[in-house]
């Protein structure tokens, strides 16, 4: 798919952040935010990308939206992303540039399918211009669009991740119990998950 899109000149790659920002309307931040030993988030990569985007924002004369796709704790966009972009660019958030949060809900083994057929598209923003720039990326996606605040969008991703982790932990515990009482845990879960209303 990448080869085909590149051959048709629909997709290009660069490591020149400045030119990429100057030639686009929206920049997507999709960097890792791994957990530290103390449970906090490692924001080094997020900070680095913001510092790179700032260099281009200084030279840009049109409104540009920076879209945070990375998993971040509520408050990170307001406490790190926006202040970094404002302070170093000399521009004003909401006037010269925008920021929105659009968490990704993708599984590694089915990322393309999950992108094309999501249960919903979530956009957190404080200004309508920021939302419209983000929503334009998903015009061809047939899914409900949910518009909310930046902080709610940040937290929805954590709630979703936690819920899925809880389901995995639950299934593992049931599996351990099934082993002890000599029950086929796979058959049990197949039956259990047939209830798509409550389970």
Residue pairs with C-beta under 8 A, 6 or more apart in sequence:
1 112
2 11
5 11
6 12
6 13
14 20
17 49
17 52
17 53
17 55
17 56
18 52
18 55
18 56
18 59
19 56
20 27
20 56
21 27
21 53
21 56
21 57
21 60
21 64
22 56
22 59
22 60
24 64
25 62
25 63
25 64
25 65
25 133
25 136
26 64
26 65
26 66
26 67
26 133
26 134
26 136
26 137
27 53
27 64
27 65
27 66
27 67
28 67
28 69
28 102
29 46
29 49
29 50
29 53
29 66
29 67
29 68
29 69
29 70
29 81
30 69
30 70
30 104
31 45
31 46
31 48
31 49
31 70
32 42
32 45
32 70
33 41
33 42
33 43
33 45
33 46
33 70
33 71
33 72
34 41
34 42
35 41
35 42
36 42
41 72
41 73
41 76
43 72
43 76
43 80
46 68
46 70
46 72
46 76
46 80
46 81
47 80
47 84
50 66
50 80
50 81
50 84
50 85
51 84
51 88
53 66
53 85
54 84
54 85
54 88
54 89
57 64
57 85
57 89
57 91
57 96
57 97
58 88
58 89
58 90
58 91
60 97
63 96
63 97
63 98
63 129
63 133
64 97
64 98
65 97
65 98
65 99
65 100
65 129
65 130
65 133
65 134
66 81
66 85
66 97
66 98
66 99
66 100
67 99
67 100
67 101
67 102
67 133
67 134
67 137
68 76
68 77
68 81
68 99
68 100
68 101
68 102
69 102
69 103
69 104
71 103
71 157
71 158
71 161
72 101
72 154
72 157
73 154
73 158
74 151
74 154
74 155
74 158
75 151
75 154
76 154
77 99
77 101
77 124
77 150
77 151
77 154
78 150
78 151
81 99
82 93
82 99
85 91
85 93
85 97
85 99
86 92
86 93
89 96
89 97
91 97
93 99
94 126
94 127
98 125
98 127
98 129
98 130
98 133
99 125
99 126
99 130
99 150
100 123
100 124
100 125
100 130
100 131
100 133
100 134
100 150
101 123
101 124
101 125
101 150
101 153
101 154
102 121
102 122
102 123
102 124
102 134
102 153
103 122
103 153
103 154
103 156
103 157
103 160
105 114
105 118
105 119
105 122
105 157
105 160
106 114
106 115
107 114
115 141
116 141
117 142
117 143
118 141
118 143
119 143
119 144
120 143
120 144
120 145
120 146
121 135
121 138
121 141
121 143
121 144
121 145
121 146
122 146
122 148
122 153
122 156
123 131
123 134
123 135
123 145
123 146
123 147
123 148
123 153
124 148
124 149
124 150
124 151
124 152
124 153
124 154
125 131
125 134
125 147
125 149
125 150
126 149
126 150
131 147
135 145
138 145
148 156
171 189
174 185
174 188
174 189
175 185
178 184
178 185
178 188
179 185
192 199
193 199
